[in-house]
Amino acid sequence: MKKKRMTIISLLLSAFPVFGAAKKETPSVSELIRSINPAKEKMAVTAVRADTGQILFSHQSKRPLIPASNMKLVVSAAALHYLGPDYAFETRVGLLGGTLVVIGGGDPLLGEPGLHGPKADSIFEQIAQDLLDRGIKVLDDVILDDTFFDSNRVHPQWPADQLNRWYACEVSGLNFHRNCIRMNVRRASSGAVIEIEPSTQYVKIINQVKLVSSGSSAVGAYRNKIPNVLTVRGNLNQSTGFDVAIENPAGFFGTLLAEELAEKGIEVRGKLIQKYVKNDPGIQTIRVFRTPLSEVLNRSNKDSLGLAAEALVKTISAENTQGRINGEWPHGLHLVGRYLLSLGISEDEFVLKDGSGLSRDNRLSSNAIVRVLRDMSAKPYRQMFENSLSQGGVDGTAERYFRDPPYKGKIAGKTGYISGVRSFSGICRTPQGDYLFSILTEGGGSEMRNKINDITRAIFDGRW
């Protein structure tokens, strides 16, 4: 009898709601924006329908803010506009008499494994084999022509204390290995051992690393007054590895090439020379390395590779300069700005200083970014552009976000981050159609990324 009463009570309780158990409704875009502190934080949000351009939501949409890596979206769109979807970066290798000539085409992915061979140094092996196949075992000189870009390899507005970081590497008309070395530091009985990839004499290492038995490893590489002499110091507990930007990428390429030639028994009697030679009619081309624009867009947007974006800016300049020479930041960015103006974007809504977004003097409005996204959505090369974006929950810099349904694989965009700045712009592929959006913020701490993600979900859901 007691058991029967308990069953009846349980049934009665299940028929009525339990106070406090109701699921709280997810905040709308407006509510999320109201949660920020306007005294310390800035935010601009724009969302439109991709097919009609109908404004779905707008908050300070024409206010220019620091975009961080969202600059790469604008640069990528401008590259497609000026260069076309079939464009390919070319690095030409040839012979000029007894001299080997390498003519750079600004390729930021030269030597990328999988593009030009299974390994980074596959291109050097291929060049050496080309020479051996022609019976050439002695060369006079090796000429490196990096004049596709100008000689200003370091942007003047990048933080001086970060120029040895991979994301602030030099930008050259002849790049290799993302213009970085990989530094691996490990423990050994004799002390800390430092190995670099690719292995080369181009970089000199001063080892000041100390071994410790407790705590985390904190090791860094620091430049000296002498180029490519790096002092490595800090405390090492467990093995660690990091990328370090080198100086003069063309010289880096030339040294690696000469080391490979020597290993294959090909003697260089003269010197490594950097100079303009590309239009000499006597050059006999023996090999051309090509990288499609689509690959560079993918690295720029999906993986946020700054070198790719900066190379796009300078390539836009070079390809619109007589003689295809001396691609530069000011000219390339002027052309990017002209593209923005052609979309009806006011000149008050943007300031362009670099291509990667590392400069804190860049400015873009969320309206400007959305207009660029809408222009791309209407172009025949729409799919190429959209494929370059990081897919939320799937790949790229947005892989760790939006992993839950219905958002996974349905939100594609470009993240952005520099100190105190976070952004996200892209596409929500909703059951009601595609929404284009841009969210730019300044101020706030790490929690701002969560707010941006929540706003993106609210846009996807249509909760305004």
VOPAGU-2260 file (C-alpha; in pm, 1 decimal, decimal comma):
REM VOPAGU-2260
SITE   aa  ch    i         X         Y         Z
SITE  MET   A    0       0,0       0,0       0,0
SITE  LYS   A    1     284,2     239,3      84,6
SITE  LYS   A    2     450,0     172,7    -250,9
SITE  LYS   A    3     122,6     247,2    -436,3
SITE  ARG   A    4      86,0     585,6    -257,4
SITE  MET   A    5     441,0     687,4    -351,9
SITE  THR   A    6     372,6     603,1    -716,8
SITE  ILE   A    7      57,4     819,5    -717,2
SITE  ILE   A    8     245,5    1112,1    -557,9
SITE  SER   A    9     523,2    1079,1    -819,4
SITE  LEU   A   10     270,4    1089,1   -1102,4
SITE  LEU   A   11     102,7    1396,1    -955,8
SITE  LEU   A   12     432,5    1578,5    -919,2
SITE  SER   A   13     533,7    1501,7   -1279,4
SITE  ALA   A   14     211,4    1657,8   -1405,4
SITE  PHE   A   15     305,1    2005,5   -1273,5
SITE  PRO   A   16     608,0    2226,8   -1358,9
SITE  VAL   A   17     887,3    2254,9   -1107,2
SITE  PHE   A   18     952,2    2621,7   -1031,9
SITE  GLY   A   19    1306,8    2732,4   -1124,1
SITE  ALA   A   20    1368,2    2440,2   -1363,8
SITE  ALA   A   21    1262,1    2626,5   -1681,5
SITE  LYS   A   22    1544,7    2684,0   -1929,2
SITE  LYS   A   23    1658,8    3044,7   -1946,2
SITE  GLU   A   24    1614,2    3200,2   -2290,9
SITE  THR   A   25    1942,7    3276,0   -2468,3
SITE  PRO   A   26    2012,3    3652,1   -2488,0
SITE  SER   A   27    1947,8    3842,3   -2809,8
SITE  VAL   A   28    2205,1    4047,2   -2998,7
SITE  SER   A   29    2067,2    4367,0   -2843,6
SITE  GLU   A   30    2083,0    4224,7   -2491,1
SITE  LEU   A   31    2438,8    4104,4   -2540,6
SITE  ILE   A   32    2548,5    4445,4   -2665,7
SITE  ARG   A   33    2384,9    4613,2   -2366,2
SITE  SER   A   34    2593,7    4390,5   -2138,7
SITE  ILE   A   35    2921,7    4557,5   -2237,3
SITE  ASN   A   36    3069,7    4849,1   -2043,6
SITE  PRO   A   37    3064,3    5149,9   -2281,7
SITE  ALA   A   38    3317,1    5333,7   -2067,6
SITE  LYS   A   39    3579,1    5065,9   -2132,3
SITE  GLU   A   40    3457,6    4868,0   -2434,2
SITE  LYS   A   41    3362,0    4953,2   -2791,3
SITE  MET   A   42    3155,3    4733,5   -3021,5
SITE  ALA   A   43    3021,0    4761,0   -3374,9
SITE  VAL   A   44    2788,4    4499,4   -3526,5
SITE  THR   A   45    2632,7    4467,1   -3870,7
SITE  ALA   A   46    2425,8    4177,5   -4010,2
SITE  VAL   A   47    2250,4    4160,9   -4348,3
SITE  ARG   A   48    2086,0    3907,8   -4573,2
SITE  ALA   A   49    2336,3    3790,8   -4834,0
SITE  ASP   A   50    2083,5    3772,5   -5119,2
SITE  THR   A   51    1911,2    4110,8   -5080,5
SITE  GLY   A   52    2139,4    4317,0   -4857,0
SITE  GLN   A   53    1849,0    4376,2   -4619,6
SITE  ILE   A   54    1981,7    4504,3   -4287,3
SITE  LEU   A   55    1895,7    4259,4   -4011,2
SITE  PHE   A   56    2084,4    4435,7   -3734,3
SITE  SER   A   57    2301,9    4743,1   -3706,1
SITE  HIS   A   58    2487,6    4888,2   -3409,4
SITE  GLN   A   59    2739,9    5166,5   -3475,2
SITE  SER   A   60    2794,0    5000,2   -3811,0
SITE  LYS   A   61    2981,7    5292,4   -3967,2
SITE  ARG   A   62    3211,7    5351,5   -3672,1
SITE  PRO   A   63    3568,0    5256,4   -3772,8
SITE  LEU   A   64    3744,3    5036,1   -3516,6
SITE  ILE   A   65    4073,1    4845,0   -3510,2
SITE  PRO   A   66    3995,1    4528,3   -3710,4
SITE  ALA   A   67    4300,2    4314,4   -3620,8
SITE  SER   A   68    4311,6    4014,8   -3857,4
SITE  ASN   A   69    3974,3    4100,3   -4010,0
SITE  MET   A   70    4189,1    4321,7   -4234,7
SITE  LYS   A   71    4275,5    3999,6   -4416,4
SITE  LEU   A   72    3917,0    3969,1   -4545,9
SITE  VAL   A   73    3939,3    4304,9   -4719,9
SITE  VAL   A   74    4284,3    4231,1   -4863,0
SITE  SER   A   75    4176,6    3886,4   -4988,6
SITE  ALA   A   76    3872,3    4032,9   -5162,6
SITE  ALA   A   77    4085,3    4305,3   -5320,3
SITE  ALA   A   78    4335,0    4041,6   -5440,3
SITE  LEU   A   79    4056,8    3852,7   -5617,5
SITE  HIS   A   80    3931,1    4181,5   -5761,5
SITE  TYR   A   81    4269,3    4291,0   -5900,6
SITE  LEU   A   82    4447,0    3960,6   -5970,0
SITE  GLY   A   83    4157,4    3731,9   -6061,8
SITE  PRO   A   84    4084,0    3380,2   -5932,2
SITE  ASP   A   85    4324,7    3211,2   -6176,0
SITE  TYR   A   86    4628,4    3405,7   -6059,7
SITE  ALA   A   87    4931,9    3204,1   -5948,6
SITE  PHE   A   88    5249,8    3314,6   -5773,5
SITE  GLU   A   89    5553,2    3207,9   -5977,1
SITE  THR   A   90    5915,3    3156,6   -5878,3
SITE  ARG   A   91    6132,7    3112,8   -6188,1
SITE  VAL   A   92    6465,8    2929,1   -6189,7
SITE  GLY   A   93    6697,8    2960,4   -6487,5
SITE  LEU   A   94    7050,4    2977,2   -6623,5
SITE  LEU   A   95    7224,9    3290,0   -6745,9
SITE  GLY   A   96    7539,8    3154,2   -6899,6
SITE  GLY   A   97    7716,4    2975,5   -6615,8
SITE  THR   A   98    7514,6    3151,1   -6346,9
SITE  LEU   A   99    7208,7    3012,4   -6171,7
SITE  VAL   A  100    6925,7    3264,6   -6144,6
SITE  VAL   A  101    6625,1    3252,2   -5908,7
SITE  ILE   A  102    6355,9    3514,5   -5975,2
SITE  GLY   A  103    6108,0    3557,0   -5692,2
SITE  GLY   A  104    5740,5    3628,6   -5747,6
SITE  GLY   A  105    5648,2    3714,9   -5390,5
SITE  ASP   A  106    5514,3    3366,2   -5313,8
SITE  PRO   A  107    5450,8    3354,8   -4936,1
SITE  LEU   A  108    5416,5    2974,4   -4945,5
SITE  LEU   A  109    5728,0    2885,6   -5142,0
SITE  GLY   A  110    5852,5    2549,7   -5019,5
SITE  GLU   A  111    5532,1    2474,4   -4830,2
SITE  PRO   A  112    5522,0    2093,2   -4789,0
SITE  GLY   A  113    5260,9    1945,7   -5018,3
SITE  LEU   A  114    5268,7    2238,0   -5261,9
SITE  HIS   A  115    5614,4    2201,2   -5413,0
SITE  GLY   A  116    5713,8    1859,8   -5282,9
SITE  PRO   A  117    5678,1    1648,6   -4970,0
SITE  LYS   A  118    5930,8    1855,7   -4769,8
SITE  ALA   A  119    6019,7    2221,4   -4735,7
SITE  ASP   A  120    6360,4    2167,4   -4895,6
SITE  SER   A  121    6221,4    1961,9   -5185,7
SITE  ILE   A  122    6253,4    2266,0   -5410,5
SITE  PHE   A  123    6630,6    2275,8   -5355,2
SITE  GLU   A  124    6659,4    1905,5   -5433,2
SITE  GLN   A  125    6462,4    1961,7   -5754,9
SITE  ILE   A  126    6684,1    2253,5   -5863,5
SITE  ALA   A  127    6999,1    2051,7   -5794,3
SITE  GLN   A  128    6862,1    1757,3   -5992,6
SITE  ASP   A  129    6772,7    1985,9   -6284,7
SITE  LEU   A  130    7134,8    2100,6   -6298,4
SITE  LEU   A  131    7274,1    1748,0   -6272,7
SITE  ASP   A  132    7038,6    1632,2   -6548,9
SITE  ARG   A  133    7200,3    1898,4   -6769,8
SITE  GLY   A  134    7547,2    1782,4   -6671,6
SITE  ILE   A  135    7617,9    2101,5   -6475,7
SITE  LYS   A  136    7847,6    2053,8   -6177,6
SITE  VAL   A  137    8005,5    2398,1   -6161,7
SITE  LEU   A  138    7835,4    2740,3   -6138,3
SITE  ASP   A  139    7988,5    3086,0   -6153,6
SITE  ASP   A  140    7743,8    3269,9   -5927,9
SITE  VAL   A  141    7391,8    3237,7   -5790,7
SITE  ILE   A  142    7174,3    3544,6   -5850,1
SITE  LEU   A  143    6867,1    3599,5   -5633,8
SITE  ASP   A  144    6618,6    3850,5   -5775,9
SITE  ASP   A  145    6370,5    3959,7   -5507,1
SITE  THR   A  146    6275,8    4289,3   -5677,5
SITE  PHE   A  147    5913,4    4184,6   -5736,6
SITE  PHE   A  148    5867,5    4359,8   -5401,2
SITE  ASP   A  149    6050,9    4669,0   -5281,8
SITE  SER   A  150    6334,0    4659,4   -5028,3
SITE  ASN   A  151    6113,0    4764,0   -4732,2
SITE  ARG   A  152    6068,6    4421,3   -4579,0
SITE  VAL   A  153    5965,5    4535,8   -4228,9
SITE  HIS   A  154    5651,8    4741,9   -4180,1
SITE  PRO   A  155    5736,3    5063,4   -3989,7
SITE  GLN   A  156    5425,1    5038,8   -3768,0
SITE  TRP   A  157    5482,7    4686,9   -3640,9
SITE  PRO   A  158    5592,6    4653,5   -3276,8
SITE  ALA   A  159    5973,1    4659,2   -3271,9
SITE  ASP   A  160    5989,0    4407,0   -2986,9
SITE  GLN   A  161    5787,6    4152,2   -3188,5
SITE  LEU   A  162    5982,7    4148,6   -3515,0
SITE  ASN   A  163    6138,7    3811,3   -3429,9
SITE  ARG   A  164    5791,6    3653,3   -3398,9
SITE  TRP   A  165    5651,9    3441,3   -3683,0
SITE  TYR   A  166    5351,7    3670,3   -3730,8
SITE  ALA   A  167    5576,9    3975,5   -3785,5
SITE  CYS   A  168    5826,5    3814,9   -4022,4
SITE  GLU   A  169    5985,7    4012,3   -4305,5
SITE  VAL   A  170    5807,8    4032,3   -4641,8
SITE  SER   A  171    6028,6    3968,5   -4944,5
SITE  GLY   A  172    5995,2    3918,3   -5316,7
SITE  LEU   A  173    6167,0    3584,0   -5251,8
SITE  ASN   A  174    6030,8    3409,7   -4940,9
SITE  PHE   A  175    6092,9    3063,4   -4800,7
SITE  HIS   A  176    5966,1    2854,3   -4507,5
SITE  ARG   A  177    5738,7    3144,0   -4402,7
SITE  ASN   A  178    6064,1    3336,5   -4345,8
SITE  CYS   A  179    6115,8    3157,6   -4015,8
SITE  ILE   A  180    6323,1    2883,9   -3863,1
SITE  ARG   A  181    6180,6    2628,5   -3623,6
SITE  MET   A  182    6384,6    2620,0   -3304,6
SITE  ASN   A  183    6369,6    2299,4   -3098,1
SITE  VAL   A  184    6525,9    2307,6   -2751,8
SITE  ARG   A  185    6574,3    1985,0   -2554,3
SITE  ARG   A  186    6751,2    1855,0   -2245,8
SITE  ALA   A  187    7072,8    1654,3   -2265,6
SITE  SER   A  188    7326,5    1538,9   -2009,9
SITE  SER   A  189    7561,7    1813,5   -2125,4
SITE  GLY   A  190    7295,7    2085,0   -2098,5
SITE  ALA   A  191    7037,6    2236,3   -2331,5
SITE  VAL   A  192    7067,1    2137,5   -2697,9
SITE  ILE   A  193    6926,7    2367,4   -2967,8
SITE  GLU   A  194    6841,6    2236,4   -3312,9
SITE  ILE   A  195    6692,0    2439,9   -3596,9
SITE  GLU   A  196    6478,6    2350,2   -3897,1
SITE  PRO   A  197    6577,4    2384,0   -4171,4
SITE  SER   A  198    6933,3    2313,0   -4068,0
SITE  THR   A  199    7159,2    2589,5   -4204,7
SITE  GLN   A  200    7466,7    2798,3   -4135,2
SITE  TYR   A  201    7268,2    3111,8   -4222,6
SITE  VAL   A  202    7162,5    3151,3   -3858,2
SITE  LYS   A  203    7409,2    3159,9   -3569,3
SITE  ILE   A  204    7294,4    3058,0   -3221,3
SITE  ILE   A  205    7428,0    3178,2   -2885,7
SITE  ASN   A  206    7304,6    2925,6   -2629,6
SITE  GLN   A  207    7237,8    3072,4   -2284,8
SITE  VAL   A  208    6959,6    2832,0   -2183,5
SITE  LYS   A  209    6965,3    2702,5   -1824,4
SITE  LEU   A  210    6826,8    2364,6   -1722,3
SITE  VAL   A  211    6582,5    2360,7   -1429,8
SITE  SER   A  212    6419,5    2065,8   -1253,6
SITE  SER   A  213    6088,1    2229,0   -1168,5
SITE  GLY   A  214    5845,8    2478,5   -1313,7
SITE  SER   A  215    5751,0    2533,2   -1675,3
SITE  SER   A  216    5991,8    2602,8   -1958,7
SITE  ALA   A  217    6028,7    2966,9   -2062,1
SITE  VAL   A  218    6274,9    2994,3   -2349,1
SITE  GLY   A  219    6298,3    3263,8   -2616,1
SITE  ALA   A  220    6524,0    3376,3   -2900,7
SITE  TYR   A  221    6644,2    3734,9   -2915,5
SITE  ARG   A  222    6809,7    3931,4   -3194,4
SITE  ASN   A  223    7147,7    4098,1   -3173,9
SITE  LYS   A  224    7297,5    4391,2   -3364,0
SITE  ILE   A  225    7440,7    4141,8   -3613,3
SITE  PRO   A  226    7167,1    4006,2   -3845,6
SITE  ASN   A  227    7062,9    3644,7   -3790,5
SITE  VAL   A  228    7270,2    3600,6   -3476,7
SITE  LEU   A  229    7020,2    3486,6   -3215,6
SITE  THR   A  230    7069,6    3460,9   -2840,9
SITE  VAL   A  231    6854,6    3185,2   -2694,4
SITE  ARG   A  232    6798,0    3214,9   -2320,5
SITE  GLY   A  233    6558,8    3117,2   -2045,9
SITE  ASN   A  234    6485,5    2817,4   -1823,9
SITE  LEU   A  235    6425,2    2471,7   -1971,2
SITE  ASN   A  236    6245,9    2197,4   -1784,4
SITE  GLN   A  237    6086,9    2002,5   -2069,8
SITE  SER   A  238    6155,3    2013,6   -2443,3
SITE  THR   A  239    6000,2    2305,2   -2627,0
SITE  GLY   A  240    5981,3    2442,1   -2979,9
SITE  PHE   A  241    5889,6    2772,2   -3143,4
SITE  ASP   A  242    5925,2    2964,9   -3469,7
SITE  VAL   A  243    6162,4    3258,8   -3505,3
SITE  ALA   A  244    6159,3    3508,9   -3791,6
SITE  ILE   A  245    6486,2    3550,7   -3982,0
SITE  GLU   A  246    6630,5    3858,6   -4152,1
SITE  ASN   A  247    6673,6    3895,6   -4531,1
SITE  PRO   A  248    6463,4    3603,3   -4659,7
SITE  ALA   A  249    6627,2    3605,0   -5005,2
SITE  GLY   A  250    6965,9    3551,2   -4842,8
SITE  PHE   A  251    6811,3    3272,3   -4634,0
SITE  PHE   A  252    6681,4    3106,8   -4952,5
SITE  GLY   A  253    7015,3    3149,9   -5131,9
SITE  THR   A  254    7218,9    3002,6   -4847,3
SITE  LEU   A  255    6993,3    2697,1   -4821,0
SITE  LEU   A  256    7014,0    2650,8   -5197,4
SITE  ALA   A  257    7394,0    2676,7   -5197,4
SITE  GLU   A  258    7418,6    2425,9   -4910,9
SITE  GLU   A  259    7201,9    2179,1   -5104,3
SITE  LEU   A  260    7406,2    2227,7   -5422,6
SITE  ALA   A  261    7728,5    2159,4   -5231,1
SITE  GLU   A  262    7577,8    1845,2   -5079,9
SITE  LYS   A  263    7490,3    1722,4   -5430,0
SITE  GLY   A  264    7843,3    1790,8   -5554,8
SITE  ILE   A  265    7768,1    2110,9   -5746,3
SITE  GLU   A  266    8033,1    2377,0   -5689,9
SITE  VAL   A  267    7953,4    2749,6   -5676,6
SITE  ARG   A  268    8281,6    2927,1   -5757,3
SITE  GLY   A  269    8148,3    3277,7   -5720,3
SITE  LYS   A  270    7905,3    3446,1   -5482,6
SITE  LEU   A  271    7542,6    3471,6   -5383,8
SITE  ILE   A  272    7426,3    3799,8   -5537,6
SITE  GLN   A  273    7096,1    3981,3   -5482,4
SITE  LYS   A  274    7006,3    4202,2   -5778,3
SITE  TYR   A  275    6752,6    4279,2   -6050,5
SITE  VAL   A  276    6790,1    4046,5   -6347,9
SITE  LYS   A  277    6439,0    3920,7   -6428,7
SITE  ASN   A  278    6404,8    4073,5   -6776,3
SITE  ASP   A  279    6744,1    3966,4   -6909,9
SITE  PRO   A  280    6662,9    3797,4   -7244,1
SITE  GLY   A  281    6950,5    3554,3   -7199,7
SITE  ILE   A  282    6788,9    3366,4   -6910,4
SITE  GLN   A  283    6705,4    3005,7   -6995,9
SITE  THR   A  284    6422,1    2892,0   -6768,0
SITE  ILE   A  285    6469,6    2541,9   -6629,3
SITE  ARG   A  286    6186,9    2526,2   -6371,3
SITE  VAL   A  287    5891,0    2730,9   -6245,2
SITE  PHE   A  288    5733,3    2681,2   -5902,6
SITE  ARG   A  289    5366,6    2789,5   -5897,1
SITE  THR   A  290    5131,5    2848,2   -5605,2
SITE  PRO   A  291    4763,1    2916,5   -5684,4
SITE  LEU   A  292    4602,7    3226,3   -5535,6
SITE  SER   A  293    4344,9    3000,8   -5370,3
SITE  GLU   A  294    4616,6    2844,5   -5150,6
SITE  VAL   A  295    4739,9    3185,1   -5039,3
SITE  LEU   A  296    4384,5    3295,1   -4955,8
SITE  ASN   A  297    4336,8    2980,1   -4747,9
SITE  ARG   A  298    4652,7    3044,6   -4544,7
SITE  SER   A  299    4562,4    3410,1   -4502,9
SITE  ASN   A  300    4204,1    3363,5   -4384,8
SITE  LYS   A  301    4169,7    3010,3   -4252,3
SITE  ASP   A  302    4507,2    3000,3   -4076,2
SITE  SER   A  303    4559,4    3378,0   -4031,0
SITE  LEU   A  304    4909,3    3375,6   -4184,3
SITE  GLY   A  305    5019,8    3739,0   -4184,2
SITE  LEU   A  306    5289,1    3685,5   -4448,0
SITE  ALA   A  307    5022,6    3568,3   -4693,3
SITE  ALA   A  308    4815,0    3883,3   -4646,2
SITE  GLU   A  309    5113,2    4118,1   -4675,6
SITE  ALA   A  310    5230,3    3940,0   -4990,3
SITE  LEU   A  311    4882,3    3992,8   -5137,9
SITE  VAL   A  312    4905,2    4368,5   -5077,5
SITE  LYS   A  313    5247,6    4396,5   -5236,9
SITE  THR   A  314    5148,2    4168,3   -5525,6
SITE  ILE   A  315    4847,5    4388,4   -5604,0
SITE  SER   A  316    5096,1    4676,1   -5621,9
SITE  ALA   A  317    5357,3    4494,3   -5833,2
SITE  GLU   A  318    5104,1    4363,4   -6083,8
SITE  ASN   A  319    4977,7    4718,9   -6131,2
SITE  THR   A  320    5323,5    4873,7   -6173,2
SITE  GLN   A  321    5503,6    4905,2   -6504,5
SITE  GLY   A  322    5766,2    4632,9   -6525,0
SITE  ARG   A  323    5600,6    4430,1   -6247,8
SITE  ILE   A  324    5855,7    4546,2   -5994,3
SITE  ASN   A  325    5886,4    4700,0   -5647,3
SITE  GLY   A  326    5545,1    4607,5   -5508,2
SITE  GLU   A  327    5499,4    4822,3   -5199,0
SITE  TRP   A  328    5264,1    4872,0   -4905,3
SITE  PRO   A  329    5151,1    5232,8   -4980,1
SITE  HIS   A  330    5062,3    5166,7   -5343,9
SITE  GLY   A  331    4901,5    4828,7   -5275,8
SITE  LEU   A  332    4690,0    4969,4   -4992,9
SITE  HIS   A  333    4590,0    5266,1   -5208,1
SITE  LEU   A  334    4448,6    5018,7   -5459,4
SITE  VAL   A  335    4272,5    4824,9   -5182,5
SITE  GLY   A  336    4117,4    5153,7   -5071,9
SITE  ARG   A  337    4006,6    5227,1   -5427,2
SITE  TYR   A  338    3831,0    4889,9   -5431,7
SITE  LEU   A  339    3646,4    4976,7   -5108,7
SITE  LEU   A  340    3537,3    5311,7   -5250,6
SITE  SER   A  341    3401,0    5134,2   -5559,4
SITE  LEU   A  342    3161,4    4946,0   -5328,2
SITE  GLY   A  343    3014,6    5271,6   -5202,6
SITE  ILE   A  344    3201,9    5263,4   -4872,4
SITE  SER   A  345    3276,2    5609,1   -4735,4
SITE  GLU   A  346    3641,2    5701,8   -4698,1
SITE  ASP   A  347    3556,5    5790,9   -4335,6
SITE  GLU   A  348    3500,9    5420,6   -4265,2
SITE  PHE   A  349    3851,3    5289,9   -4321,9
SITE  VAL   A  350    4222,2    5352,5   -4265,6
SITE  LEU   A  351    4457,3    5098,6   -4423,9
SITE  LYS   A  352    4812,1    5059,1   -4293,7
SITE  ASP   A  353    4902,1    4693,3   -4356,9
SITE  GLY   A  354    4744,6    4375,4   -4487,2
SITE  SER   A  355    4758,0    4143,0   -4188,2
SITE  GLY   A  356    4599,7    4370,4   -3929,0
SITE  LEU   A  357    4905,5    4375,0   -3703,3
SITE  SER   A  358    4924,3    4756,1   -3716,7
SITE  ARG   A  359    4710,8    4924,1   -3452,6
SITE  ASP   A  360    4652,3    5217,9   -3688,7
SITE  ASN   A  361    4422,0    5018,7   -3918,3
SITE  ARG   A  362    4053,3    5108,0   -3904,4
SITE  LEU   A  363    3748,3    4941,6   -4059,5
SITE  SER   A  364    3377,2    4974,0   -3997,9
SITE  SER   A  365    3159,2    4666,0   -3965,0
SITE  ASN   A  366    2953,6    4807,8   -4251,8
SITE  ALA   A  367    3264,1    4814,4   -4474,3
SITE  ILE   A  368    3348,1    4451,2   -4399,2
SITE  VAL   A  369    2991,2    4336,4   -4464,8
SITE  ARG   A  370    2986,1    4523,9   -4796,3
SITE  VAL   A  371    3303,2    4342,5   -4896,3
SITE  LEU   A  372    3149,6    4009,4   -4795,9
SITE  ARG   A  373    2838,8    4088,8   -4998,4
SITE  ASP   A  374    3047,8    4180,9   -5302,7
SITE  MET   A  375    3227,2    3847,0   -5278,2
SITE  SER   A  376    2894,8    3660,8   -5242,7
SITE  ALA   A  377    2783,2    3803,4   -5577,8
SITE  LYS   A  378    3100,3    3717,6   -5772,0
SITE  PRO   A  379    3166,6    3407,7   -5989,7
SITE  TYR   A  380    3459,2    3326,6   -5758,8
SITE  ARG   A  381    3234,9    3333,6   -5451,0
SITE  GLN   A  382    3314,8    2973,9   -5360,2
SITE  MET   A  383    3690,9    3031,7   -5368,0
SITE  PHE   A  384    3656,9    3318,2   -5123,6
SITE  GLU   A  385    3418,6    3135,2   -4892,7
SITE  ASN   A  386    3636,1    2822,3   -4896,1
SITE  SER   A  387    3922,0    3031,9   -4758,7
SITE  LEU   A  388    3728,5    3112,7   -4441,9
SITE  SER   A  389    3763,7    2915,7   -4121,5
SITE  GLN   A  390    3468,9    2681,1   -4065,8
SITE  GLY   A  391    3341,8    2702,3   -3709,8
SITE  GLY   A  392    3392,8    2374,6   -3523,8
SITE  VAL   A  393    3574,2    2225,1   -3824,2
SITE  ASP   A  394    3902,9    2393,7   -3919,7
SITE  GLY   A  395    4123,4    2700,6   -3898,2
SITE  THR   A  396    4123,5    2957,8   -3622,1
SITE  ALA   A  397    3749,2    2907,0   -3552,3
SITE  GLU   A  398    3778,4    2529,7   -3513,0
SITE  ARG   A  399    3745,6    2543,9   -3134,3
SITE  TYR   A  400    3427,6    2751,1   -3150,8
SITE  PHE   A  401    3071,6    2659,2   -3257,1
SITE  ARG   A  402    3123,5    2285,7   -3220,9
SITE  ASP   A  403    2764,3    2222,5   -3118,2
SITE  PRO   A  404    2469,0    2182,5   -3355,7
SITE  PRO   A  405    2317,3    2361,6   -3535,4
SITE  TYR   A  406    2622,8    2586,9   -3563,6
SITE  LYS   A  407    2901,0    2340,2   -3645,9
SITE  GLY   A  408    3008,6    2379,5   -4008,0
SITE  LYS   A  409    2740,9    2644,5   -4064,5
SITE  ILE   A  410    2935,5    2949,2   -3948,4
SITE  ALA   A  411    3238,0    3052,8   -4154,0
SITE  GLY   A  412    3451,3    3356,1   -4091,1
SITE  LYS   A  413    3772,3    3527,4   -3995,2
SITE  THR   A  414    3874,8    3573,8   -3634,8
SITE  GLY   A  415    4090,2    3866,0   -3527,2
SITE  TYR   A  416    4305,6    3933,2   -3224,5
SITE  ILE   A  417    4572,7    4175,9   -3112,0
SITE  SER   A  418    4607,8    4303,4   -2756,6
SITE  GLY   A  419    4278,6    4457,5   -2646,0
SITE  VAL   A  420    4109,8    4394,1   -2982,0
SITE  ARG   A  421    3889,9    4102,9   -3087,7
SITE  SER   A  422    3679,8    4060,9   -3399,0
SITE  PHE   A  423    3486,8    3807,4   -3603,4
SITE  SER   A  424    3323,8    3851,0   -3943,6
SITE  GLY   A  425    3180,5    3608,1   -4195,0
SITE  ILE   A  426    2875,8    3406,3   -4295,4
SITE  CYS   A  427    2597,0    3230,4   -4105,6
SITE  ARG   A  428    2439,5    2963,5   -4326,7
SITE  THR   A  429    2096,1    2945,6   -4165,6
SITE  PRO   A  430    1777,5    2758,3   -4268,5
SITE  GLN   A  431    1637,9    3103,6   -4363,4
SITE  GLY   A  432    1930,1    3180,6   -4595,0
SITE  ASP   A  433    2282,0    3317,8   -4562,7
SITE  TYR   A  434    2345,7    3607,0   -4323,9
SITE  LEU   A  435    2660,6    3817,2   -4357,7
SITE  PHE   A  436    2792,4    3972,7   -4038,0
SITE  SER   A  437    3079,0    4164,0   -3881,8
SITE  ILE   A  438    3152,8    4209,3   -3510,5
SITE  LEU   A  439    3436,5    4445,3   -3412,3
SITE  THR   A  440    3539,9    4517,7   -3052,6
SITE  GLU   A  441    3799,0    4717,4   -2864,5
SITE  GLY   A  442    3862,9    4683,3   -2491,2
SITE  GLY   A  443    3755,1    4407,8   -2259,1
SITE  GLY   A  444    3944,9    4098,2   -2162,1
SITE  SER   A  445    3935,8    3738,7   -2278,8
SITE  GLU   A  446    3562,4    3721,0   -2201,9
SITE  MET   A  447    3500,3    3945,1   -2504,2
SITE  ARG   A  448    3563,4    3646,6   -2733,3
SITE  ASN   A  449    3279,8    3461,9   -2559,1
SITE  LYS   A  450    3050,4    3761,2   -2609,9
SITE  ILE   A  451    3141,8    3772,7   -2978,6
SITE  ASN   A  452    3062,3    3402,8   -3012,3
SITE  ASP   A  453    2731,0    3448,8   -2832,0
SITE  ILE   A  454    2638,6    3736,4   -3064,0
SITE  THR   A  455    2727,8    3519,9   -3364,2
SITE  ARG   A  456    2495,9    3243,8   -3239,5
SITE  ALA   A  457    2220,4    3498,1   -3182,5
SITE  ILE   A  458    2264,9    3624,7   -3539,8
SITE  PHE   A  459    2245,1    3268,5   -3668,3
SITE  ASP   A  460    1924,6    3212,5   -3466,5
SITE  GLY   A  461    1772,7    3544,4   -3573,2
SITE  ARG   A  462    1744,0    3671,6   -3215,3
SITE  TRP   A  463    1783,8    4044,8   -3260,7
